[in-house]
Amino acid sequence: MSASMVDKEKEKLIEQVVIIAEKIIESTKSKKISIKLRTLLRYAYVSYIKKTTDINIIRGLVPRIRPPARLTNQYYYREIERALKERLNAKIENRRQFRYVVLYRR
């Protein structure tokens, strides 16, 4: 893959992360929800590959489909964090060696 194709794929996946986060917010009844950043990326990757935004289908496929290593590094996670903060006013927390995204309902 060329560098520009990888960059386009990463941008599309960041968009998918935001879309999935919005779907999770819509489907919850509580005012705030926290989810591991890693889990959110995996949901978005499955959604991107299978072209679906149905959370139940995504949850069923997550154990079978893993994102490639080029998408699971700290630099890419920071880009995702920045996008979520800008678009959804999400907060990032560190809990027990994991980074959590806290999303708030509007």
N, C-alpha and C positions, 0 to 999 in steps of 0.2 A: 504494500500500500504506500502511496506517496504521502508526503507530509501534509499536503493540503486536504487530502481525503480524510486523514486521521483527525485533523482539526475540525473539519465539517462534522464528522461523526461525533466528536466530543461536544460540539455546540448543540447538535441535535439531542444528544443524551442529556445535557444540562436542561434543555427545554423540557424533555420528558420527565426529569426529576421534579421540576416545578409543577407540571401537569399532574403527576401522581400525588404529590404533596397536597395539591388542591383537592383531588378526589378523596384523599384520606380525611381531610378537614370536613368536606361535605358529608361524608358517611358517618362521622362520629357525632355523638350527642353531647359529649363533654365540651367545656369551654377551651381546654387545651389538651394537646396530645403530644407525647414524646416518643420518638422512634430513633433507633440507632441510625447514624449516617450511613453506615455500611449496608444496612438492611434497605434503606431508602434507595440507595444506588442499585442494589440488586433488583428491587421491584421495578425501577425505571428501566434497567437493562432488559429484563424479561418483557416488559411492556413494549419496548422499542423493537425487540426482535420479533415478537409475536403479533405486534400491531393491535394491541387491545388495551383498554383502560379499565377493564372489569377487575376489581381488586381480588375477588374470589378466585378467578382464573389465574391471576398473577401469583397469589399465595400458593396455589397448587403446583405451579411450575418452578418456583424459586429453588427448591432443593435440587432440581435436575439441571438447571442452566446456570453456569457461572460466568460472570463478566471476565474479559481478558485482563491479564496483568497490567497492560498499559493504561487501564482505566481504574485500577485500584491502587493508586499511589497517593501520597500526601498532597502533592501539588494539585492533582485533580480534585481531591476532596476539598481543598481550600477554595477552588473555583466554584464548586457546588455550594459550599457554605455561603460564599459571597452572593451568589445568585439568589439563594433562599432568603438571605437577610434583606436584599434589595427589594425583592418582589413580594415576599410574604411576611415580612417583619418577623422572621423566625429568630429564635435565640439558640445559641450553641452552648452546650454544657458538657463538661467532662465528668463522667461518673464511672468509677471502677474500671479504669483503663480504656473506656469507650467514649466516643463523642456522640452525644445525643442531639437531635434537632427537636426543639420545642416549638410546636406550631399552635397558634391561637386562632380561634374562630372569630370572625368579625361580626 
